[in-house]
Amino acid sequence: MSLADQIAPLLPHLRRYARALTGNQKRGDAYVRSLLEAIIADDSIVDRALDPRVGLYKAFYGIWSTADLDAAQPAEEVSGTEGVVSQRLSRMTPINRQALLLTAMEGFSNRETAHVLQVDEGEVSALIDAALKEIDNQIATNVLIIEDEPIISMDLEQIVRDLGHDIMATVVTRDEAVNAIATKKPGLVLADIQLADGSSGIDAVKDIFARFSVPVIFITAYPERLLTGERPEPTFLITKPFLQSTVKAAIGQALFFNNEESEAA
């Protein structure tokens, strides 16, 4: 099988990872595009001795850690909020967040993550612990949950509370979501796609975006509906069934970038 055939089905997940890592759909896609251009120029950057997915993510790490895509953009594109977020990224330790996202969201083992990040396997646990401490220190916010499955909504409520955040409301339809935001803005939205009355969590989020700018994490059993290559697509996406660590990592990333944008504003 050719390298192109091996990596093609992996690209939607790599795009999801890149967006979660950068906190921005456009920037995340730009890094993936830069990787593909590099592979076309020299496909040896993908380590064929590794599992194809591990090799692809390792090659992505090489692009992420060396390419300064923001510097290549016009000044006005990275001014204001975007500039502050970019500066924050340069001051933080990106490898901590990468280790957490690779294991918690992308499902890599510590050994595979070590290959991707080109570190000793023994370092991975320490990197993850450091990222989790950053999440634990985040400022608390109000969370709106849009989920029609009672057991899943209870799980999400518990995860949110364990992180020190408050539940603004838990709703099961688009109309209930609209009513919930009538008098109060959420600090974060966790949204399923297919809701109890046949309404759409995607439409509910669009209704929210019409009023507020707020980070959203889609949690769905149908990720293919949101990874089609069409616009709009989510920055943060979790597939059901999920692990608590996956949700925690996504919440940490979403609020990290949202807090930076709030400071800039």
Secondary structure as UniProt FT lines:
FT   HELIX           3..7
FT   HELIX           8..10
FT   HELIX           11..22
FT   HELIX           25..41
FT   HELIX           43..45
FT   TURN            48..49
FT   HELIX           52..66
FT   TURN            69..72
FT   HELIX           75..78
FT   HELIX           80..91
FT   HELIX           94..100
FT   HELIX           101..105
FT   HELIX           110..117
FT   HELIX           121..136
FT   STRAND          142..146
FT   HELIX           150..162
FT   TURN            163..164
FT   STRAND          166..171
FT   HELIX           174..180
FT   STRAND          188..191
FT   TURN            196..197
FT   HELIX           201..209
FT   TURN            210..211
FT   STRAND          216..220
FT   HELIX           223..225
FT   STRAND          236..239
FT   HELIX           244..264
//
